[in-house]
């Protein structure tokens, strides 16, 4: 028992309790995964790998300021402007146009 004596009396507020032992089943409960898919998930109309090819290509997303969208309405306009800037600035030695995406 831990405590201090004050005027010959032991202070009970400083008594330290023993730690409560952890129950093994409580520890396992948090990490247990359900063995089956829940019924409310419906993947019957899903297509496996539908976006895999596009994802594999990768992409760079750039947010354009609203006032520039009038001048550069799509990625083709932005890319052409950047290629022109690259030529004018002399930063690029060779410009290769990206193939057009088929939609």
SVG drawing of the C-alpha trace seen along z (x, -y; Angstrom):
<svg xmlns="http://www.w3.org/2000/svg" viewBox="-28 -35 46 52">
<polyline fill="none" stroke="black" stroke-width="0.4" points="0.0,0.0 1.3,-3.4 0.4,-6.5 1.6,-9.3 1.1,-9.8 -0.5,-13.1 -1.2,-13.6 -0.8,-9.9 -3.4,-9.0 -2.8,-7.1 -4.1,-9.0 -6.2,-6.5 -6.3,-8.7 -2.7,-7.8 -3.3,-4.0 -2.2,-2.5 -4.4,0.4 -2.9,3.4 -3.2,3.3 -6.1,5.2 -4.8,8.2 -5.6,8.1 -8.0,10.7 -6.6,12.7 -10.0,12.9 -10.4,9.1 -7.1,8.7 -8.0,11.1 -11.5,9.6 -10.2,6.3 -8.1,7.9 -10.5,10.7 -11.7,10.3 -15.0,11.7 -14.4,14.9 -17.1,14.1 -18.3,11.1 -21.2,9.4 -24.6,9.8 -25.1,6.1 -22.1,5.9 -23.2,6.7 -20.5,7.2 -22.6,9.2 -22.5,6.4 -18.8,5.6 -16.2,5.9 -12.8,7.2 -10.0,4.9 -12.2,2.3 -9.9,-0.6 -6.6,1.4 -5.2,0.3 -5.8,-3.4 -4.5,-3.1 -1.3,-1.4 -0.6,-4.2 -0.6,-6.6 -1.7,-10.2 -0.6,-13.6 -3.5,-15.7 -3.0,-19.5 -5.6,-21.9 -6.0,-24.9 -7.2,-28.3 -10.8,-29.1 -9.8,-32.1 -7.4,-30.0 -10.1,-27.4 -11.5,-29.8 -8.2,-29.8 -7.2,-26.2 -10.4,-24.2 -8.9,-20.7 -5.6,-18.8 -4.7,-19.1 -4.7,-23.0 -2.7,-22.9 -0.1,-20.5 0.2,-22.5 0.8,-25.7 3.4,-24.0 5.2,-22.6 5.3,-26.0 6.7,-27.5 9.3,-24.8 10.4,-25.5 10.5,-29.3 12.4,-29.0 14.9,-26.5 14.4,-24.1 13.4,-21.2 15.6,-19.8 13.1,-17.5 9.3,-17.6 7.4,-14.4 3.7,-14.6 1.8,-12.2 -0.5,-9.8 -4.1,-10.7 -6.3,-8.8 -9.0,-6.8 -12.3,-7.1"/>
</svg>
